[in-house]
Amino acid sequence: MLTSDRMLIRGGRPLSGRVRAQGAKNAALPVMAASLLLKGRSLKLSRVPDLQDIHTMADLLRHLGAEIEFKDGTMTIDVPEDLKWETPSDLVRKMRASSLVLGPLVARCGRAVLPLPGGCAIGSRPIDFHLKALTRMGAEIDLEQGSVHARTDGLSATRINFDFPSVGATENIMMTAALTEGETTIENAAREPEIENLADALRAMGASVEGDGTSTVSVKGARDLVSAKVTIIPDRIEASTYLLAGMITRGRVAVDGIDPAYAAALLSKLEEAGITAATSDDSVSLDCRGAGWNGVTIKTLPYPGFPTDMQPQIMAALCLADGTSIIHESVFDSRYMHVGEFRRMGCKIDIQGNTVVITGVPQISGAEVHASDLRAGAALILLGLAAEGETVVCALKHVWRGYERLTDKLRSLGADIELLPDGESADKFDDAGD
Ligand code: EPZ
């Protein structure tokens, strides 16, 4: 695991070549949590990315009693008859996705204690939808000393309707319902491909899941789930990030092992900007040699809308557009922490509430910048690749959480990158991870 915290990028070199998409971090994390539904059985996952967050989730599952082997993308999780149901604060605060063990623990053990994940650089990140839905299924939820204390004498299948198609809340309730007799229906469910991957896992484990990928998901639980094997889908956000690395450096980059349908919203926005992708059934490529692009208007939305996890990265590319762009962030309440760092490199961005107006500039220049979160860090690297001169991106710990072999992959595309020893500069945005 790479641990250097700073990266020196000598920008202005068009990238070219092909990279393969990693397994999706945001599919692997819920599927790992689903293993807790098993009793004395095991779950085998393939195409698991080697990322900080994956190791954090593995440490959390080990703390609860699971045994985990993870090598070359294959992970085997052996779950004992008895599990602990109290989660350690240091791990939960390190990664918000730890909240995904809440539903499985309540369904499996009848109890769970989870420290409330704090806010982070992209918003307050509450889990009220998760808690309200678990209560409707028959869990008693108390908040004591900053932790969720959940208990139940038995959960019941029911109809859940989310105010917002929350990815994590949909996943938590799907997993809870998989071990709850009867049919639970989730309305206004999240429709992300990662939800469908979790549904594949739950079906392989013996639950009946229908409607995954649509707004209405129904789960018929089983009393006992069985050992299963699951392949993790490709990471659409990582793949899209590399496509934009090719675009922003006016190079030519292809990403293999990705279904273009997963990036449809991004590709149609790029088309609008004047950049047309070439696709096959499992690859996408952009040829931006000598290209320019227009400004566009983007509103981030739940899937299949434009993904909020690509907002910082597309903002970086639009900072170099021939014209003005508008981005409206509608998923998180404050995902613009990266704008200040963009401005240090010469980007012209005006924040008006949850909307930013970007005035395209012909050139940006290198600077020392700090990552505030995972995708902001990735976007700053994109800017560094395009900028004139040298850029140092600090607080890379955020980036290692979500991008496997980032340095190797970028170097294979021709990037001039050097990992620096950790600097003295404290992490400007220190906070809990996503
Ligand atoms: C998942 O987070 C992803 N993380 C995020 O990716 C992604 O940005 C997000 O979905 C949206 O697509 C993982 O899958 C591990 P939400 P999640 O619940 O589940 C509000 C990355 O970079 N909300 O769909 O936490 C919430 O505050 C990360 O890989 C409530 O108000 O997202 C947000 O404004 C960053 N109450 C909105 O809903 C709740 O109970 C969407 O959140 C839950 C959510």
Residues whose N, C-alpha, C, O or C-beta is under 5 A from the ligand:
A	BS01	EPZ	N26 A97 R125 P126 I127 D128 F129 H130 F164 P165 S166 V167 G168 A169 D309 V331 F332 D333 L374 R375 D434
